[in-house]
Amino acid sequence: MLVVGIFFLLIAGILIYRLFYLQVVKFDYYREKANRQYAASQTKPPIAGRGTIYFREKDNQLVSAAVVREGYKVVINPSFIKDPERVYEKISAVIPIDREIFLKKAKKENDAYEEIALRLDFDKAEAIKNLGIDGVNVINDEWRFYPGGNLASHVLGFVGYNENNFGGQYGIEKSYENYLTGNAENAGNSFTDIFLGLGRDIFNFPSDEKEVILTIEPSVQGVLEASLEKVLSQYSGESAGGIILNPKTGKILAMAAKPDFDPNFYSKVENPAIFLNPLVSSIMEVGSSMKPLTISSALDIGSIKPDTTYYDNGYLIIDKARIENYDAKARGKVDMQTVLNESLNTGAVFAMRQLGKENFRNYIADFGLGDKTGIELPDEIKGNIASLNNPREIEYATASFGQGIAPTPLGFAMAFGALANGGYLVQPYIVETTENKPVIKRQVLKNETSEEITRMLVKVVDEALLGGTVRMEHYSIAAKTGTAQIPLQNQKGYSEDYLHTFVGYGPAFDAKFLIFLYLKRPQGVKYAAYSLTPAFMDIMKFLLNYYEIPPDR
């Protein structure tokens, strides 16, 4: 017993001495080393607990749009790696890694933590573990994953770094950052976190994970994106975009712009400007797509009727400036329906003059073209209607046919929606809540005006658009095209490049869908009627069939 007692006392003494050596003598050394390792492990902030973003299909099934995926990452402690070349050869035989980057990290002195491979599955992680290399470890990893790849990337945004700040960047990831993270900012690798995590697992404490359900319907989004890619490729355009929404409720079914990006690999994007959503973060002069707003305003106040006529000389001289029709040809005596059918600039100016400058400015403002829509997406900007603060008539004349004022694409789509829904400017939304009731900002047009301009726009499609060849036998569609010159940057005047727009809704007198499309700087095609009509009609036919909308004629 004495021998056994002396033995245990000796062991205890050794342990006490070792503890004293580590905790007192070498305290500063190990504290610095631990802090360095802890700090290094936190260079990629934890994403655990971040909420999920969903799309919703037409049958109400949820489809994951952004999730947290779990896996493994390979980290090294350079101070334990004696032969970096040999270690590289062993690891690269299992997973692809960049040799130059690995050697650079492996040769760092006084560094206890470097990440060399991320997002590994179980099999790859086990293979690295089984190599048994000193200084090479496999630890748990978590990251944001977007199952749809590029699908709705401008709406979603991504999770990543903005300088030194880690979190949601662009899109819903940014605007709902605080909601999606919940208490994630308090996460760490402390004993308390581990204890609480075990408590949740063992005792089934409720999770604080958040979720955001978007109004985006993935099949509709896919059709829109495919159509934009096709038209962009066909006409070698600089960019293209589109919105599909319910004009009665403001519900966004699809929103896309091309070129776009894959949020899973956002770091590979060379031009960060691509991350901005041009549907809410850019403005554009939409051209003749504006004419229905001008004519409906004049109809609403009673200054014109559909059969009101004027004499078209093919051009006007206003404030010493010459305004021409798109073909500079005179039509003689024509009515307002002809103005829309043949997209006459002189007719839009006539309607504006009948309305009066002050009334025209008030209607444009009431349509919301100079405001933000208030949608839940970040970085939204206001439309620009500042030219209407100038008393010169030329500013009002050009604005009447869509030049000189520049709404955002979403702002213009919502304004056009007032023609489709009885005259109301509706609040758009892209995030579902328990209260998603239509929010009416104001009534811009009388109900009867909305019906009248709709009848006129149906005639545009049935009789004039591509010679009436795209008329749908069993559905009434109201639409208008626009071809606008693009302003020069940082100077007055216009370039020789064009922006094509197309906006329409259907079924016309009980509109379920409004589609807005644009194509910037197309090549080999001059007018939007030729570039965008096929895409619009294909999308509309898909929507009517997909949602099983009964014919209205």
Helices and strands as residue ranges (DSSP letters): H 2-20, I 21-25, H 27-41, E 52-56, E 62-76, G 78-80, H 84-92, H 99-106, E 114-120, H 122-129, E 136-145, H 153-156, E 158-162, E 165-169, H 171-175, H 177-181, G 184-186, H 191-203, E 211-213, H 218-234, E 239-245, E 252-258, G 263-268, G 272-275, H 278-281, G 287-290, H 291-301, E 309-312, E 315-318, E 321-324, E 332-335, H 336-341, H 345-355, H 357-366, G 386-389, H 393-400, H 409-420, E 424-426, E 440-443, H 447-459, I 460-464, G 465-468, E 478-487, E 494-506, G 508-510, E 513-520, H 528-531, H 533-546
